[in-house]
Amino acid sequence: MSKRYSRRRPPAAKVAGALLWGLAAGSTCGLAVLLGLQLYLLHSLVGLGLPIDLYLAALRPALFLAAGATLLIMAARQERAPSWLLGLTTLALLAALPAVAGYSRWSGVRPELLGFLALAAGLGAGLALIDRLLGKLPRPVFWSALPALLIVFSLWWLPLRDGESLNELGLIAEKPTPPDSPIIWSYSKDKDNYPDCEFHYNSLGFRDIEPDINTLRPQRVLLVGDSFVWGDGIPTQEETLGHQLREQLELLAPGRFEVTSAAYPGLNLYGYRRFVMTLQPLLRSTIVVISYLGESDYLAIDAQSLVDATPGDGIVRALMMRLRVRQSVHEASTRMWSRLSLGSRGHELVDRMMAELKAHSLARGYRAIVLTYIPEEHPSTGGLESIVLPFELRYPGHANDLWYGLDFHPKPALNKRISELLAHYLAAPLETHGLQ
């Protein structure tokens, strides 16, 4: 294209071309940063022994990156495009920026990610426009790197709005609360109008009384699970499954059992295994009960695995936390992996993790019991002892006296029934269950 033809182009087309170049370069650069962070995290998760299929979670940003690169090529060759097409494309991209920003504020799910892309694109467009109007800045290669570099270093200094809380053992937990200062939490209406709940967290960050590791009773029970055990929707700590089980065992066998509950919302099999292998040696537990939700626990990524896969410090961690990359990877993997997890791949993962728990229980000399809330057609318990909820206690598909319905979770009445069932099972002689 000759310089003579280039000078004939209307000033508006030149401005539109600069904006198109900057938007494409900034957004493509931002997507490249995000994709790199997601692949880093996914690679770490696979390194923890989780399925390699998780790389599918990066498919969507990879496709967007390819689209952004295509726009970048179009922008680099924009002088060959008709002015009307150039203007139309620029207007569309400019309209997308406030739409992205507005959606990020409205949704509240991943505002950092969407805001990051909008900021990168806007910054690139602004720099390119200055270049077009003043003609004093470096050529377009500059715009591909500068927006991301500026944002990376700005995010390094931004305060972290929220992040996970880890206890001294590296397990995901809440921050301990003073005995006389509980946390009162009000749930939203999409949770069946859960009552206001009162939370006390012990020194390990779990919703339970302080564990006594000095005065050991003959039988020490470690109860591990997710929000079912933690008590999502359970108003008081006294109505959680762990507390109810402690009371029932004390009634059946006074002075014989000690119960410690260790749970966190969003755990799956990886987190259960990690909790058991970390806490059992510390508490010297003789019985471990794992709350198991069947196919709901097949998903490979949970809260603990994301924590374990995140770098301990440095700029990569800062970016992951401030852009909430872990949340986006979890959401994407849930969509991708859920299609695979219900088949043979899911059973392979469950069988392997159950086998590891079985091997650990044999090596450490404790009983490992799986408490199954949602029975499976082909149970995958790895040869561990198993307790399956009786039919009358199972979730019926709607709310009732035992279950919340919208976001199905146990009500206090179900915790009481399960604690009675579990206490009778644990207090009975081993010969009753065909064990020695």
N, C-alpha and C positions, 0 to 999 in steps of 0.2 A: 504494500500500500504506500503510495507516494505521500510525501509531506504536503504537497500541494493539495491533494484530496483531503488530507487530514485537517488542513486549515479551513476548508469549506464547511466543516461540520458545525452545526449551531452550537453556541456556548452551552445551551441547556443539555445537549447530548453529551458534551464533554464532562459536565458536572455529573450527569447520570452515569456515565461510564466510570468516573472516579468512585462514586458511591457504590456502584455494582462491584467494582474491584475490591473495595474495602470491606464490604459486607461479606463477600464470598471468602476473601482471605482471612478475615477475623473469625468467622464461624468455622471455617475449615480448620484453622489453627486450634480453636477451642475444642472441636471434636477430636482432633488428634491427641490433645492432652488428656481428654476424658477417656478415650479408647485405650491409651497407654496405661492409665491408672487402673482401668477395669481389667485389662489383661494381666497387669502385675498382680492384682488381688486374686484373680482366678487362678493364675499360676501357683500362687501360694496355697490356695485352697486345695488344688490338685496335689500339691506337695504334702498336704496333711493326710492324704490317702482317700480323698473324695473323688468321685468319678470324673474322668476326663471329658465327659459329655458337657460338663459345666461351661466349657468354652463357648457353647452355643449362646450363652447369656450375652456375649459380646457381639452377636450378629447384628442387632439393630443399630448400635452406634457405628459399626463398620459400614453398614449400608448408607447411613447418613453421611459418613465421612466420604464415601465414594461419590455421593451426590454433591457434597460441598466441593470436592476436588473438580468435579465436572463444571460446576459454576465458576470455579476459579479459572479453569481453562477458557471458558467462555468470556470471562471478564478480561483475561489477558489478550484475547483476540477481539475485543469489543469494537475496535474501529472498523471491522468488516461487517458488523451487524447493522441493520437498518435502525435509524434513530427511534422510530416508533416502538420497535421491539426492545431496544435498550431502555427506553423510558418506562415501558410497561413492566419489564422485569425489575427495574429499580424500585418502582412504586410498590410492587408486590413484596419485595424484601423489606422495604421500609415499613410497610404495614405489619409485617410479621414481627418486628421488634416489640412494639407496644403490646401486641397480642401475646407474645411469649412472656413478657414481663407481667401482664395482667393475669395470665393463667397461673404463673408461678405464685403470685400473691393469693389468688383465689383458691387454688388447690391445697396449698400448704404441705404438699407431699415431698416435693424435691425442689424447693425454690432456689437452692444454691446452684443446682445443675443448670436449670433453665436460665437463671439470672446470669450465670457465668457465660453461657452462649450468647445471650443478648449483649452483655458487656463487651465480649470479645469482638462480636460483629460490629457493634456501634463504635468501638474504639478504632477498629480498622478502617471503617468508613470515614470517620473524622480525620484520621491521618491522611488517608488517600485524597480527601477533598482539599485539605490544606496543601498537599503536594500539587494538585491540579491547579489551584488558584495562585499559589506562590511559585511553584516550580523550583523550590530550593532544597527539598529533602531527597534522600536517596531513592533509587528506583524501586519498582514493585516488589523485588525480593525482600526488601526491608519490611513490607507490611505482613508478610507471612509469619515472621518471627516476633516482631515487636509486641503485638497485642497480648500474645500468650506470656511472653516474658514479663511484661508489666503486671499482668494479672497474677501470675505466679508469685512474684515478689510482694505484691500488695496483699495477697491472701496469707502470706507468711506472717504478716504483722497483725492481721485482723484477729480480734478475740474469738475464741471458740465458743459458739453459742451453746452447744450441748455435746456430750460425748459419753462413752460408756464408763461405768464405775466398776473397777476391779478390786477384789479383796486381795489380801496379802498372798493368797495362793495362786493368783492369776485367773481366778474364776469370775465370770461376770456376775455381779450382784449389785445391791443397792448400798448407799452409804448408811452406816449404822446411825440409829436414832437414839437420843436419850430416853430412858425409861418413861419419863413424865412428859415427853413431847412427841406424840405420835403424828404421823402424816395423815391428814384427812383428804380423801380423793373422791371427787364426784364424777361419775361416768356420764357419757352422753346417751341420748335416747336410742341410738342404734345398738345399744347393749341391753335391750329389754328393761330399760329403766332400772338398772342396777342400783341398789341403795348406796348411800355414802359409806365408804369403807375406811376403816382405821388400820393403819399399818405401823407395826413396830419391827425394826430390823436389828438383829443381834450383831455382834462384833464381826461376824463373817459376812454380813450383809444380806442375810436370809430372813424371811418372815417367820420367825420361830423364837423360842426362848433361847437363852444363852446355853450353848452345849457345855456339859460337864465332862471334861476329859481326864479329870483326876480321880473322881470317885466312880469306879467302873462297876456297873451291875453285871450279873452273869450274862445277860443277853442285851446286845446293843444294836438297835435298829437304825439304819440310815434309809430315809425315804427320799427318793429323787424323782423329779418330774418337771413339768412345765407349768403353765398358768392354772391347770387343774389342781395341782398340789399347792402352788403358791397362793391360790385363793382369789382368782379374778371373780369379783362379784360377791365375795364372802365378807360380810360387814365387819366382823371382829376376828382377832387372831384366835380366840377360843373356839371359833367355829371352823377353822381350817382342818384339813384332813390330818395333818401331823399332830395337832393338839388333841383332836378327837381320838386318834389312835392311842396316844399316850394315856388318856383317861381310861379307855376301854381295857388296855392291857393291865393297868394298875388295878382295875376291878377284878380282872380274871386271875392275875398272878402278881399280888402286891410285892413290890421291891425287887422284881425279877427282871423287868425290862426298862431300858433307857431308849428314848426315841429322839432322833434328830432329823429335822426336815430341811432339805436343801433343794430349792426349786427356783426357776426363773422363767418368766413368760418368753415363749419363742424358742425354747430348746427342742431339739430333736434327738435322734439317737447319738449323734456325735457328742452333743452336750451331756447327755446322760452318762455316756461312757467316760467322758472327761471328768465329770463330777465324781463318779464312783471311784475311778482310779486315783484321784487326788485326795478325796476325803476319807475313804475307807481306812487307809493306813494311819491317818492322823487320829481318827476317832476310834480306831481298833474295833470297827463294827463287825459283829458276828452274823448279822442278817442285813442284806441290802434289798430293798423293794423298789423296783423301777416302774413308775407309772407309764403305761404304753398305750398309745392311741391308734395302733394299727397303721393303716395306710396314711393317716395324717402325719405320721412320724417318718415317712419314707423320704421326704425332701432332704436333699443332701446338705444344704446350707442352713445353719441356725445361728443364733446370737453368739454362741461360744466359738464356733468355727470362724466367724468373721473377725472376732477379737484376736484369735490365735494367728490368723493370716495377715493381720495388719502390722506393719513395721512399728517397732517400739518408739522411735523418735525420728526426727529429720524432716526434710521438706516433703517427702512422699507421704508420710503420715499426716502432716499438716494439710496437704491438699485433699487427701482422702476424707479427712474428718470435716473440713470446711465445705467441701463440695458434696458431702454425703454420698460418696461413691459406693460405700458398702450397702446403703439402703437400695440404691438403684440396681446393684448387682443382685441383691437378694430378690427384689421384685422380678427382675428379668429371669433369674434362674428358676423362680417359682413357676413362672409361665412356661418356660422351656422344659424344665425337669419334670414337671407334673405330668407331661404327656409321656415321659419315659418311665417314671418311677413306678407306675402301676403295673408294669410288665416285669419281664425277667430281670431287667437292670435294677429295679427297686428291690426285688427279692434278693439279688446278689449282695447288694449293699447291706440290707438288714441281716442276712445270714452271716456276713463277715463280721459285722459289729457285735452281734449276739455271740458269735464264736469267741471273739476277743474277750468279752465279758465273762463267758464261761471259763476260758483259760485263766483269767485273772482270779476268779473266785476259787478255782481249784488250787492255784499257786498260793493264794493268801489264806485259804482255809475258811471261807465264809459261805453262807447260803445266799444265793442270788435268786430272787423271785420276781417274775414279771406280772404286774397287775394290769390286765388288759381291759380297757374301757370299751373298745370297739372291736368285737371279734372279727377275724378274717376267715375267708373260706379255706385258705391254706396257711395256717399259723406259722410264723417265723420267729421262734423263740430260742433257737440254737441249743435246745436240750436243757434250758433252764427250767426251774419250777415255774408253773404258770397258774395264775388265778384269773378266771374270766368272770366278768360280772354276770350274774343271773339275768335272765331275760327281763324280769320285772324291773330291774334297775337300769337297763340300757336306755340310751337316748331314743325316744319314740319318733323323732322328726319334728317335734313341736314342743312348746313350753308346757310344763306340768309342775307338780309339787316338788319334783326332784331336780328338774333341769330348767335352765334358762333356754330360750328358743332362738332368738335372732343371732346371737353369737354364742352357740351352745356351750354352756359350762355348768358344772355341778352347782346346785343350791346347797345351803347348809344341811338340809334334810338328807340329801344324798351322801354328803360327807359322813354323817352320823351312821347311815346304813352301811356304807363301805367300811368304816372303821370297825364296826361290830363284826362284819364278815372277816376282815383281815385279822383282827385281834384273836378271834376263835381259831383261825388257821394257824397263827404263829404260836399261840399258847398250847396247842394240842401237841402230844408227843409225836416225834418224827415217824414212828411206826404207823401212825394214823394215815400218813400220806404215802406210805410205802417206801420211806427213806430210813436210812440207818445213821 
